[in-house]
Amino acid sequence: MLGLLAGIAAGALLGILFAPDKGSVTRKKISKKGDDFAEELKEKFDEFLDNISEKFEKVKDDVSDLTEQAKPKTENAPKEAKTAKA
């Protein structure tokens, strides 16, 4: 994904550099494209972090559920061990 974004940015930058505009106009275009690229990259990174956070929370909830299910079994284990000895 990052490679694709970098390719798009590089293509846009080359297109601007070879355009027959004044230097000041070209610099403004480069600056705007850079800002756009940085904003898009930030949005993608935020989406990635949100996705990872959601998955982490799901795994955390699943582990919590599993530990809650295992508690009754482990609480009864000492009682069962005592009755098995007798």
C-alpha positions, 0 to 999 in steps of 0.5 A: 500500500505504501509503495503504491502511494509512494509511486503516485506521489513520485509520478505527481511530483515528476509531472509537476516538475516537467510542467511549463509553469513558473518556478514559484507556481511549481513550488506551490504545487509541489508544496500542496502535493506534499501536504496532500500526500502527508495528510493521506498517509496520516489518515491511512496510518490512523486507520491502521492504528484503529484497526489494530486497536479493534483487533487487540480489544477483540482478542482481549475480550476473547481471552477474558471470556476464556478465563471466565469460563475456565474459573469454575473448572479450576475452582472445582479442581482441588475439591475433586482432587480431595475426593479422588484421594479418599 
